[in-house]
């Protein structure tokens, strides 16, 4: 599994902090890691982007950003409005493949959801995953509404014959409501994919050293962690 594509079911679901956790766990397991941000939007040239945040939290990661656009919009729209060249799925796949020759693990982080457009031709992160023949890790929110968006994402991946590696809850609340607790059992059921982790809300606010120590405890062994999905579900059961 040299390349893993990481997508969210939408914006602000914890995709970047999950990418950082996966990177930190892999580093702790002795693997070399690269992170590729396909298209960064909503960030000025002098501001740190998502790839920089992964490095801050995870540590010794090779970080690459293919394009940056100032407005917080879908990459295709942001590129058009900025008068800049868009990113194409082929470019994402080529960059990830090159990084994979030099690293044990390459994490390709998308922008927003799976089908957010990169270019005017309708190229998406799903297209890049297809070109790479890479599995996709889906980051989902915890609460009400997540079942529909997560199932739709998994269905689209399977329709394209892309492996759904699993689901990670990007921000698990300190006081989860009934919907969140029920979703722990329902997410694997509706997606047909295993639950591979749950990051505590506010994880990105931890000091980097604390984040790196804790990250493996938030992720299942498939992601170089020690998190036990069944034990977590039992503990949080309604």
C-alpha positions, 0 to 999 in steps of 0.5 A: 500500500505505497499510496493512500488517497484521503478524501472527506465526505465534505469540508471541515470533517477533519481530513487534514488532522486525520492525514497528520495522524496517519502520517504520525502513526506510520512514522512511529512504525518506522516508515518514511512518509510523504504527503501530497496536497493536490490543490490548496485553496483559501490560503495566501502564498505567505500562509501555511497550508494543509501540507504544512499543518501535517508536517507541524503535527506529524514531524519528518514528513516530505510535504508537496503542494501542487497548486495554491489558490487564494480563494476558499472555493473548489479548486477548478473555480478557484483556479479560474477566478485566479487566472491560474492553471488548474491541477489535473488528475494526471498531474496528481497521479504522476506526482504521487507515483514519483514520491512513492519511489522514494517513500514507504507511504504516500498520502494524497490529500484531496480538497473537500469531497471526492468529486470536487472538481480540479479542472474545467474538464471535470477531473476529480480526486476519484480520477487520480485514485483510479489512475494510481489504482490506490485505495481511498480512506474516507474521513467522515463527521460523527453526527447526524447526516454523516450516513448519507454522505459517507455511503454516497462516497463509498458507492461512488468509489465502488462504482469506479472499482476503487478500494475503500480502505476504511472510514475514520471519524475525523472529530469525535466529540467529548460528549457524543450525542445519540446519533454519533454513538449509533453511527459507530455501528451504522457507518460500516454497515452502510458503507461496507467498509471498516471503521479504522479510527476516531480522532478526538475533537481538538486533536490538532490543538495538542502540542506536536509531541503529544499528537505524535504520541497519541496518534497511533491510539486513534487509528486501527492496526491497518493504519499502523495504530492500536485502536480497537473499533469493537472496544470503542463501539462497546464503550460508546454504545447508546 
